[in-house]
Amino acid sequence: MPAALTARTWIDLLSLACIWGGSFLAIRVALDSIGPFQIVAARVSLGALTLWLILLALRLPRPSPRRWWAYLGMGLLNNVIPFGLIAWGQQFVETGLAAIVNASTAVWGVLVAALLLADERLTARRAAGVALGFVGVATAIGPSALTSFDPRSLGQLAIVGATVSYAFAGVWGRTMLRGEPSLAASAGMLTGSSLVAIPLALAVEGAPPASLPASGWAAVAYISVAATGIAYLFYWRILSSAGSGNAMLATLLVAPVAIVLGALVRGEALHGSAYAGFALLALGLAVLEGRLLRRKPLAKDIPPG
C-alpha cells in the first residue's frame, strides 16, 4: 500500500510537477530560436554541469569511471533519444498534448519490463492498467495519427516513441545501474548524453546562433538547469521518502500544469478528445499503481523528463 503523503512530500510533488510541466512550454519557446537537436545538446550538457556542481558542493558520491558504458547507454535511452523526439514533435504538437502523451511512460514501462524482466510479471491488474493507458493515448492523439503522415501526426507519434525509449531506459537502469547512488547515476547519465548529443547537434544543425532573444536564453536555461538538473533532486527525495507509487503522481500532475501554461502563454486550446484521453490514461495509471485496489505499487527506477 502506498505510503502516506506528508505536507513536505506534497510540496515536493507539486514543485516537481510545476518544473516538469514548465519544461514542455520552455521547449516550445526555445524552438522559436534554435533547433530540436541543439535544445537536447544544451539540455543534457548544462544539466550535467548542474548536477556535477551539486555533487561537488555537497561532497556526494560521484559517477564511477568503470560504469561509463552503463551511463552512455542510459543517456541514449533516457535522454538523447526521448528528448530529441519530444523536441522534434513539439514543433507540431501543442504543449499540453505533448505532456499528456508523455504521461504514458509508466504504461510502456510496465509492458517493456514484463517482456524483459523475469520479476515483472504482467498480472491481470497490470494488464488492465496497460489497456486503459493505451486506450487513453489513442483517444488523446486521435485515430488520424495512426492513419495519416502529416507533420502533426508524425509529431505525436514521435512523442509516443519517446515514452517507449523511457520504458527501455527503466529496464536498463535496473539491470546496469543497480546499487548506484541516485544523483551520481543521474550525473553520469547526463555526462554520457552530452558526449553523444553535442556532436550530433553540430553535425545535424550546426552551431547555435551567436545571439538568442531573451526568451530563447531563458527557455534553454530553464530546460537545462531546472527541468533536467534540479528536478532530479525533487524526484529522488520523493522516491526515497514516499515510494515509487506516490512518485508516479508527479507524472499525472505534469500534464495539467503544461495544459494551463500552454493556454496562458501560447494561446493553445486542446480538443475534448485530449482531455478524455488524459482521464482514461490517469485511470490506467491509478490501476497500475494499485491505489484503487489497495495493492502494492510498482517499482520504478529512472524518471522521465
KEKE-3310 file (N, C-alpha, C; in steps of 0.2 Angstrom, whole numbers, plus 5000, padded with zeros to 4 digits):
npx = (5004:5003:5014:5009:5006:5015:5015:5027:5031:5020:5023:5035:5030:5021:5030:5039:5030:5027:5039:5043:5031:5032:5043:5039:5033:5044:5052:5045:5045:5059:5061:5058:5069:5080:5086:5079:5089:5099:5093:5092:5106:5110:5102:5106:5120:5121:5113:5120:5132:5126:5122:5134:5140:5132:5135:5149:5148:5141:5148:5145:5144:5152:5150:5155:5170:5171:5159:5156:5151:5138:5132:5132:5124:5112:5111:5108:5095:5087:5089:5095:5088:5074:5072:5076:5066:5054:5057:5058:5045:5037:5037:5026:5015:5004:5008:5002:4996:5007:5012:5002:5003:5016:5014:5011:5022:5024:5015:5020:5032:5028:5024:5036:5045:5038:5041:5054:5060:5061:5055:5045:5031:5016:5003:4985:4979:4989:4989:4976:4978:4987:4980:4970:4978:4983:4972:4968:4979:4977:4965:4968:4977:4970:4963:4967:4981:4987:4984:4987:5001:5005:5014:5009:5003:5015:5023:5016:5017:5031:5032:5026:5035:5046:5041:5042:5055:5059:5054:5062:5074:5071:5072:5085:5092:5088:5095:5108:5113:5111:5111:5119:5122:5109:5110:5123:5122:5113:5120:5131:5124:5119:5131:5136:5126:5129:5141:5136:5125:5130:5140:5131:5121:5129:5133:5120:5113:5122:5132:5124:5115:5124:5118:5104:5086:5080:5070:5073:5086:5081:5072:5081:5090:5081:5076:5087:5094:5084:5074:5081:5092:5090:5077:5079:5083:5072:5064:5071:5071:5057:5055:5063:5057:5043:5040:5039:5026:5019:5027:5024:5013:5017:5019:5006:5002:5010:5004:4992:4998:5006:4996:4989:4999:5002:4990:4989:5001:5004:4992:4986:4974:4965:4957:4942:4944:4957:4957:4948:4955:4966:4960:4956:4969:4974:4966:4971:4984:4982:4976:4987:4997:4990:4983:4970:4965:4971:4984:5001:5012:5020:5037:5048:5062:5072:5068:5056:5058)
npy = (4994:5011:5024:5036:5053:5066:5084:5090:5081:5083:5096:5094:5086:5094:5104:5098:5094:5106:5111:5101:5102:5115:5113:5108:5119:5127:5121:5122:5136:5138:5132:5142:5149:5140:5124:5107:5097:5105:5110:5098:5095:5107:5105:5093:5094:5106:5102:5091:5098:5106:5096:5090:5101:5101:5089:5090:5101:5097:5086:5073:5056:5052:5049:5033:5029:5017:5013:5019:5014:5010:5022:5029:5021:5023:5036:5038:5031:5037:5050:5057:5051:5051:5065:5071:5066:5072:5086:5087:5083:5093:5103:5103:5099:5103:5111:5106:5094:5086:5084:5076:5064:5061:5057:5043:5036:5027:5017:5011:5007:4997:4987:4984:4981:4969:4961:4960:4957:4945:4946:4955:4951:4951:4954:4952:4964:4973:4972:4976:4990:4994:4992:5001:5013:5013:5014:5027:5035:5033:5039:5052:5057:5054:5044:5048:5050:5038:5034:5044:5054:5067:5082:5085:5073:5064:5071:5068:5054:5054:5058:5048:5038:5043:5040:5026:5024:5029:5019:5007:5013:5012:4998:4996:5004:4997:4985:4988:4999:4996:4998:5010:5026:5038:5052:5052:5042:5049:5061:5054:5049:5060:5066:5056:5057:5070:5068:5062:5070:5083:5082:5077:5087:5097:5091:5089:5101:5111:5124:5133:5149:5164:5174:5175:5178:5185:5177:5165:5162:5161:5151:5140:5140:5136:5124:5116:5118:5119:5110:5098:5097:5102:5096:5083:5082:5084:5073:5061:5063:5062:5049:5042:5046:5044:5033:5024:5022:5034:5043:5042:5050:5062:5062:5062:5075:5083:5085:5093:5105:5109:5110:5121:5131:5131:5136:5149:5156:5153:5153:5141:5128:5113:5099:5091:5077:5076:5078:5069:5057:5059:5057:5044:5039:5043:5035:5022:5023:5024:5012:5004:5008:5004:5009:5011:4998:4995:4989:4983:4995:4998:4995:5008:5015:5025:5042:5050:5065)
npz = (5000:4996:5003:5016:5012:5016:5022:5017:5007:4998:4994:4988:4977:4970:4967:4958:4948:4943:4939:4929:4921:4916:4908:4896:4890:4889:4880:4869:4867:4866:4854:4845:4842:4841:4835:4837:4840:4845:4856:4864:4866:4873:4884:4890:4892:4900:4911:4916:4920:4930:4940:4943:4949:4960:4966:4969:4978:4989:4992:4988:4983:4967:4949:4944:4935:4930:4925:4913:4901:4905:4909:4897:4889:4896:4895:4881:4880:4890:4889:4876:4865:4869:4873:4861:4852:4858:4858:4844:4840:4847:4838:4831:4839:4852:4868:4879:4875:4871:4884:4890:4882:4885:4898:4897:4899:4910:4907:4896:4902:4911:4902:4894:4904:4908:4898:4897:4910:4922:4935:4934:4931:4920:4927:4930:4935:4931:4917:4914:4918:4908:4896:4898:4898:4885:4878:4882:4877:4863:4862:4865:4855:4844:4830:4818:4819:4817:4805:4795:4788:4791:4797:4810:4815:4814:4823:4835:4836:4837:4850:4857:4854:4861:4874:4874:4873:4885:4893:4890:4895:4909:4911:4908:4917:4929:4927:4924:4932:4945:4962:4961:4968:4968:4963:4958:4948:4939:4936:4929:4919:4912:4908:4899:4890:4885:4878:4866:4862:4859:4848:4839:4837:4832:4820:4813:4814:4816:4824:4837:4835:4837:4844:4854:4857:4872:4877:4872:4878:4891:4891:4887:4898:4908:4904:4905:4917:4928:4924:4920:4929:4943:4945:4947:4960:4967:4963:4967:4981:4983:4980:4989:5001:5000:4991:4976:4971:4975:4969:4956:4955:4951:4938:4933:4938:4930:4917:4918:4922:4911:4902:4906:4906:4892:4887:4893:4889:4876:4870:4867:4863:4867:4860:4865:4865:4869:4883:4887:4884:4892:4905:4904:4903:4915:4924:4920:4925:4938:4941:4938:4947:4959:4969:4969:4971:4983:4983:4982:4976:4960:4956:4951:4941:4934:4931:4919:4908)
capx = (5000:5007:5015:5005:5009:5016:5015:5033:5030:5015:5026:5040:5027:5019:5036:5042:5025:5027:5045:5042:5026:5035:5048:5036:5032:5051:5055:5041:5048:5066:5061:5057:5076:5085:5083:5077:5095:5103:5090:5094:5113:5111:5099:5110:5126:5120:5110:5126:5136:5122:5122:5141:5142:5129:5139:5155:5147:5139:5153:5141:5147:5152:5149:5161:5173:5171:5152:5155:5146:5131:5130:5131:5118:5106:5110:5105:5089:5083:5090:5096:5083:5067:5072:5076:5059:5049:5058:5056:5037:5033:5037:5019:5011:5003:5012:4998:4995:5014:5013:4998:5006:5022:5012:5010:5028:5023:5011:5025:5037:5026:5024:5043:5048:5036:5044:5062:5062:5058:5052:5040:5025:5011:4997:4978:4979:4994:4986:4970:4980:4991:4975:4967:4983:4984:4966:4969:4984:4974:4960:4971:4980:4965:4965:4971:4988:4989:4982:4990:5008:5006:5018:5006:5003:5021:5025:5013:5020:5037:5032:5025:5042:5050:5039:5044:5063:5060:5052:5068:5078:5069:5075:5092:5094:5088:5100:5115:5115:5108:5116:5122:5119:5104:5112:5129:5119:5110:5126:5134:5119:5119:5138:5136:5121:5132:5146:5133:5121:5134:5142:5125:5118:5134:5133:5114:5110:5127:5132:5118:5116:5128:5114:5097:5082:5080:5065:5077:5090:5078:5070:5086:5092:5076:5076:5094:5096:5079:5070:5085:5096:5087:5071:5081:5084:5065:5062:5074:5068:5050:5056:5066:5053:5036:5040:5038:5019:5017:5031:5020:5008:5020:5018:4999:5001:5013:5000:4988:5002:5008:4990:4987:5004:5001:4984:4991:5007:5004:4985:4984:4967:4965:4951:4939:4947:4963:4955:4945:4961:4970:4956:4957:4976:4975:4963:4975:4990:4979:4976:4994:5000:4987:4980:4962:4964:4975:4989:5007:5014:5025:5044:5051:5069:5075:5062:5056:5058)
capy = (5000:5017:5027:5042:5059:5072:5090:5091:5077:5086:5102:5091:5083:5100:5108:5094:5094:5113:5111:5097:5104:5120:5111:5107:5126:5130:5118:5126:5143:5138:5130:5148:5151:5135:5118:5102:5094:5110:5110:5092:5096:5112:5102:5087:5097:5111:5098:5088:5103:5107:5090:5089:5106:5099:5083:5093:5106:5093:5081:5067:5051:5054:5043:5028:5029:5010:5012:5024:5011:5010:5029:5030:5018:5026:5043:5037:5029:5041:5057:5059:5048:5054:5072:5073:5065:5076:5092:5087:5083:5099:5108:5102:5097:5108:5109:5101:5087:5083:5082:5071:5058:5059:5053:5036:5032:5022:5012:5007:5004:4991:4982:4983:4977:4962:4957:4959:4956:4939:4948:4960:4948:4955:4952:4954:4971:4977:4971:4981:4997:4995:4993:5008:5018:5013:5017:5034:5038:5033:5044:5059:5059:5053:5039:5050:5050:5031:5033:5049:5055:5074:5083:5084:5065:5062:5074:5065:5048:5054:5059:5041:5035:5045:5036:5019:5024:5029:5012:5003:5016:5009:4992:4997:5007:4992:4980:4990:5004:4994:5000:5016:5032:5041:5058:5050:5039:5055:5065:5050:5048:5066:5066:5051:5060:5075:5065:5060:5075:5089:5081:5076:5093:5101:5088:5090:5108:5116:5128:5138:5156:5168:5178:5172:5183:5184:5172:5159:5161:5159:5144:5135:5139:5133:5117:5113:5119:5117:5104:5092:5096:5102:5092:5076:5082:5083:5066:5056:5064:5060:5042:5039:5047:5042:5027:5024:5023:5041:5047:5042:5055:5068:5061:5065:5082:5087:5087:5099:5111:5110:5112:5128:5136:5132:5140:5156:5159:5152:5153:5134:5125:5106:5096:5087:5071:5076:5078:5062:5053:5060:5054:5037:5037:5043:5029:5017:5024:5023:5004:5001:5010:4999:5013:5010:4991:4995:4984:4986:4999:4995:4998:5012:5017:5032:5046:5053:5072)
capz = (5000:4995:5010:5017:5009:5021:5019:5013:5001:4993:4992:4983:4971:4966:4964:4953:4943:4940:4935:4923:4917:4913:4903:4889:4887:4888:4874:4863:4867:4863:4846:4841:4841:4839:4833:4842:4842:4849:4863:4868:4867:4878:4890:4894:4895:4906:4916:4918:4924:4937:4944:4945:4954:4967:4969:4972:4983:4994:4993:4987:4978:4960:4945:4944:4928:4927:4923:4908:4896:4908:4909:4890:4887:4900:4892:4875:4881:4894:4887:4869:4860:4870:4872:4854:4849:4861:4855:4837:4840:4849:4833:4828:4844:4857:4874:4884:4872:4872:4891:4891:4879:4889:4904:4896:4900:4915:4904:4892:4907:4914:4897:4892:4910:4908:4892:4898:4916:4925:4941:4932:4928:4918:4931:4927:4936:4926:4910:4914:4918:4902:4891:4899:4896:4878:4875:4884:4872:4857:4862:4866:4849:4839:4826:4812:4820:4815:4798:4791:4789:4791:4802:4817:4816:4815:4829:4840:4836:4839:4857:4859:4853:4867:4880:4873:4875:4893:4896:4889:4900:4915:4912:4908:4924:4934:4926:4923:4937:4951:4968:4960:4971:4963:4959:4954:4941:4935:4933:4924:4913:4908:4905:4894:4885:4882:4873:4860:4859:4856:4841:4834:4836:4827:4813:4810:4814:4816:4830:4838:4834:4841:4849:4855:4861:4879:4879:4870:4883:4897:4889:4887:4905:4912:4902:4907:4924:4932:4922:4919:4934:4949:4946:4949:4967:4970:4961:4971:4988:4984:4979:4995:5007:4999:4987:4969:4969:4976:4964:4950:4955:4948:4930:4932:4939:4925:4911:4919:4923:4904:4898:4908:4903:4885:4886:4895:4886:4869:4867:4864:4865:4866:4859:4870:4865:4873:4890:4888:4884:4899:4910:4903:4905:4923:4927:4919:4929:4945:4942:4938:4954:4964:4975:4969:4974:4989:4982:4982:4970:4955:4957:4945:4943:4932:4930:4913:4909)
cpx = (5004:5008:5011:5009:5010:5016:5021:5033:5026:5019:5031:5036:5024:5025:5039:5037:5026:5034:5045:5037:5028:5040:5045:5035:5039:5053:5051:5044:5055:5066:5060:5064:5081:5082:5082:5084:5099:5100:5092:5102:5114:5108:5103:5116:5126:5117:5116:5130:5132:5123:5129:5143:5138:5133:5145:5154:5145:5143:5149:5145:5147:5151:5156:5163:5172:5164:5151:5150:5139:5128:5128:5125:5112:5105:5106:5097:5084:5084:5090:5090:5076:5067:5072:5069:5054:5050:5056:5048:5034:5034:5030:5014:5010:5006:5008:4997:5002:5015:5008:5000:5012:5020:5011:5017:5028:5020:5016:5030:5035:5026:5031:5046:5045:5039:5051:5064:5058:5054:5046:5034:5020:5004:4990:4977:4983:4991:4980:4973:4984:4985:4972:4971:4983:4978:4966:4973:4980:4969:4962:4974:4976:4968:4968:4978:4991:4988:4985:4997:5009:5011:5015:5006:5010:5024:5022:5016:5027:5037:5030:5031:5046:5048:5041:5052:5064:5059:5059:5073:5077:5072:5082:5095:5093:5093:5107:5118:5112:5113:5119:5119:5115:5107:5118:5127:5116:5115:5130:5130:5119:5126:5138:5132:5125:5137:5143:5129:5125:5136:5136:5122:5123:5133:5126:5112:5115:5127:5126:5120:5120:5124:5107:5093:5082:5075:5069:5082:5087:5075:5075:5089:5087:5076:5082:5095:5090:5076:5074:5090:5093:5081:5073:5081:5077:5063:5065:5072:5061:5051:5058:5061:5046:5035:5038:5031:5017:5021:5028:5015:5011:5019:5011:4998:5005:5009:4996:4992:5004:5002:4988:4993:5004:4996:4986:4996:5007:4997:4983:4977:4967:4958:4949:4942:4953:4962:4952:4951:4965:4966:4957:4964:4977:4972:4968:4981:4988:4979:4983:4997:4997:4984:4972:4961:4968:4980:4995:5009:5019:5032:5046:5058:5071:5069:5062:5056:5064)
cpy = (5006:5021:5034:5048:5064:5078:5092:5087:5080:5092:5100:5089:5089:5104:5104:5094:5101:5113:5107:5099:5110:5119:5110:5114:5129:5127:5121:5133:5143:5136:5136:5151:5146:5129:5113:5099:5099:5111:5104:5093:5101:5109:5098:5090:5101:5107:5094:5092:5105:5102:5089:5095:5104:5094:5086:5097:5102:5087:5074:5062:5053:5048:5039:5028:5022:5008:5016:5021:5011:5017:5031:5027:5021:5033:5043:5036:5033:5048:5059:5057:5052:5062:5074:5072:5070:5083:5093:5087:5089:5104:5108:5100:5102:5106:5104:5094:5083:5080:5076:5064:5056:5055:5046:5032:5026:5016:5007:5004:4998:4985:4980:4979:4970:4958:4955:4957:4950:4941:4953:4956:4952:4952:4955:4962:4976:4977:4976:4988:4998:4996:4999:5014:5019:5016:5025:5038:5039:5038:5051:5061:5058:5048:5041:5050:5043:5030:5038:5050:5063:5076:5083:5077:5063:5065:5070:5058:5048:5055:5052:5037:5036:5041:5029:5019:5025:5023:5008:5006:5013:5002:4992:4999:5001:4987:4982:4995:5002:4995:5006:5022:5036:5047:5057:5047:5044:5059:5061:5049:5054:5068:5062:5054:5066:5073:5063:5066:5081:5087:5080:5082:5097:5098:5089:5097:5113:5120:5132:5145:5160:5172:5175:5178:5181:5178:5165:5157:5158:5152:5139:5134:5135:5125:5113:5113:5116:5111:5097:5092:5096:5098:5085:5076:5081:5076:5061:5057:5062:5052:5039:5040:5044:5036:5029:5025:5031:5045:5047:5047:5061:5068:5064:5072:5086:5090:5093:5106:5113:5113:5120:5133:5137:5136:5148:5159:5158:5152:5146:5132:5118:5104:5092:5080:5070:5075:5071:5057:5053:5057:5047:5035:5038:5037:5023:5017:5022:5015:5001:5002:5006:5003:5011:5003:4990:4989:4987:4989:4996:4999:5002:5014:5024:5036:5049:5061:5076)
cpz = (5000:5002:5010:5015:5015:5018:5014:5007:4995:4990:4986:4976:4967:4963:4958:4947:4939:4936:4928:4918:4913:4908:4896:4886:4885:4882:4868:4862:4864:4856:4842:4839:4839:4838:4838:4845:4846:4856:4867:4870:4873:4885:4894:4896:4901:4912:4919:4923:4931:4942:4947:4950:4961:4970:4973:4978:4989:4996:4993:4983:4971:4956:4945:4936:4925:4924:4917:4903:4898:4907:4902:4887:4890:4897:4886:4876:4885:4893:4880:4865:4862:4870:4865:4851:4852:4858:4848:4836:4842:4844:4830:4832:4849:4864:4878:4881:4872:4879:4892:4888:4883:4895:4903:4897:4905:4912:4900:4897:4909:4908:4895:4898:4910:4903:4893:4904:4919:4931:4940:4928:4926:4921:4928:4929:4932:4919:4909:4914:4911:4897:4892:4897:4889:4875:4876:4879:4866:4856:4862:4859:4843:4834:4820:4812:4817:4808:4793:4793:4789:4797:4809:4819:4818:4821:4835:4841:4838:4847:4860:4859:4859:4873:4880:4875:4882:4896:4896:4894:4907:4916:4912:4914:4929:4934:4926:4928:4944:4957:4967:4964:4966:4959:4955:4948:4937:4932:4928:4918:4909:4905:4899:4888:4881:4877:4866:4857:4856:4849:4836:4832:4831:4820:4810:4809:4815:4823:4831:4837:4839:4846:4849:4858:4868:4881:4877:4875:4889:4897:4890:4894:4909:4910:4905:4914:4929:4930:4921:4925:4941:4950:4948:4957:4970:4969:4966:4979:4989:4984:4986:5001:5006:4995:4980:4967:4970:4971:4957:4949:4951:4940:4929:4933:4934:4919:4913:4919:4915:4900:4900:4906:4896:4883:4887:4891:4879:4866:4864:4867:4863:4864:4865:4871:4869:4880:4891:4888:4890:4904:4910:4905:4912:4926:4926:4924:4936:4946:4942:4945:4960:4969:4975:4972:4980:4989:4982:4976:4966:4957:4950:4947:4940:4929:4922:4914:4909)
residu = (MET:PRO:ALA:ALA:LEU:THR:ALA:ARG:THR:TRP:ILE:ASP:LEU:LEU:SER:LEU:ALA:CYS:ILE:TRP:GLY:GLY:SER:PHE:LEU:ALA:ILE:ARG:VAL:ALA:LEU:ASP:SER:ILE:GLY:PRO:PHE:GLN:ILE:VAL:ALA:ALA:ARG:VAL:SER:LEU:GLY:ALA:LEU:THR:LEU:TRP:LEU:ILE:LEU:LEU:ALA:LEU:ARG:LEU:PRO:ARG:PRO:SER:PRO:ARG:ARG:TRP:TRP:ALA:TYR:LEU:GLY:MET:GLY:LEU:LEU:ASN:ASN:VAL:ILE:PRO:PHE:GLY:LEU:ILE:ALA:TRP:GLY:GLN:GLN:PHE:VAL:GLU:THR:GLY:LEU:ALA:ALA:ILE:VAL:ASN:ALA:SER:THR:ALA:VAL:TRP:GLY:VAL:LEU:VAL:ALA:ALA:LEU:LEU:LEU:ALA:ASP:GLU:ARG:LEU:THR:ALA:ARG:ARG:ALA:ALA:GLY:VAL:ALA:LEU:GLY:PHE:VAL:GLY:VAL:ALA:THR:ALA:ILE:GLY:PRO:SER:ALA:LEU:THR:SER:PHE:ASP:PRO:ARG:SER:LEU:GLY:GLN:LEU:ALA:ILE:VAL:GLY:ALA:THR:VAL:SER:TYR:ALA:PHE:ALA:GLY:VAL:TRP:GLY:ARG:THR:MET:LEU:ARG:GLY:GLU:PRO:SER:LEU:ALA:ALA:SER:ALA:GLY:MET:LEU:THR:GLY:SER:SER:LEU:VAL:ALA:ILE:PRO:LEU:ALA:LEU:ALA:VAL:GLU:GLY:ALA:PRO:PRO:ALA:SER:LEU:PRO:ALA:SER:GLY:TRP:ALA:ALA:VAL:ALA:TYR:ILE:SER:VAL:ALA:ALA:THR:GLY:ILE:ALA:TYR:LEU:PHE:TYR:TRP:ARG:ILE:LEU:SER:SER:ALA:GLY:SER:GLY:ASN:ALA:MET:LEU:ALA:THR:LEU:LEU:VAL:ALA:PRO:VAL:ALA:ILE:VAL:LEU:GLY:ALA:LEU:VAL:ARG:GLY:GLU:ALA:LEU:HIS:GLY:SER:ALA:TYR:ALA:GLY:PHE:ALA:LEU:LEU:ALA:LEU:GLY:LEU:ALA:VAL:LEU:GLU:GLY:ARG:LEU:LEU:ARG:ARG:LYS:PRO:LEU:ALA:LYS:ASP:ILE:PRO:PRO:GLY)
# end
